[in-house]
């Protein structure tokens, strides 16, 4: 056994343990893919005049959009278990710095969700009051308000659910990023839809439109990054497996 | 003419439990993680089940590792954890071996 072999063994064990503890490969890529799929689905819904869609479809889509981070949180351990358990369990040595970083991400995410939630609530109140003060006729509001009440209740409540879920489902920085993108990506289109539905003034539309466009580009960029990162992790795992020696069948 | 065995003394004092390549590999793996499953050591080292069992028993006998038995569903799972003595022995072995090897001279 050479020094190189020893270093290789050490690195392999640490990499695998890190993979088990913090990485999720294709599960991360799935998060990014879900964001893009929902992005397209919701865009289709908004731009194809969604009040004309049958009501059950809208409910199903809303549940799908808001439930996708929960779906991801459930699917992730299953995927990790099926795809990345081939070499058995290896527990990483406790690393205080890593754990601190993980909690920093979780706190950051909770803060982000809190701010997002507050902004959503503010936007809702402002939009609702605006629509009343301008006394818009029903055909000026493309989406009916009772639906919005329920829809915005989702917006307000769901980030709390996501924030509560965060400490249980997030293991590392990359997962926290993916989760944040997924949550933001899912809630974002509702904000866009509602903003465009109630804001009638052209200047506000331009202002809102540019903010939304920027946020959407950012979300899509992050989603693509999550897909790329997850795929790279998956490839790393594959090459780790390919580099293993064949098991010796001769007993001494 | 008499043979002077003193230069060989450090080599002879090497810890033989650690010196064996398979056991050195096992200890190296265990030192890099908190707890390692039997399957991982077997797959990474390529050692057969029987040989791995006998080596881990030898290391456990020397007090260098502890065996942990558990169940995953109905399947029994064996894992290992390096002890403080094991870690100290591995470090001492590395130090001893480094001292024995000639220093690489630049050309």
Interface residues (C-beta under 8 A of the other chain):
Chain A: X1 X5 X6 X9 X10 X12 X13 X14 X16 X17 X86 X87 X88 X89 X90 X91 X92 X93 X94 X244 X245 X246 X247 X248 X249 X250 X251 X252
Chain B: X21 X24 X25 X28 X29 X31 X32 X33 X34 X35 X36 X37 X38 X39 X40 X42 X43 X44 X45 X46 X47 X48 X50 X51 X54 X77 X79
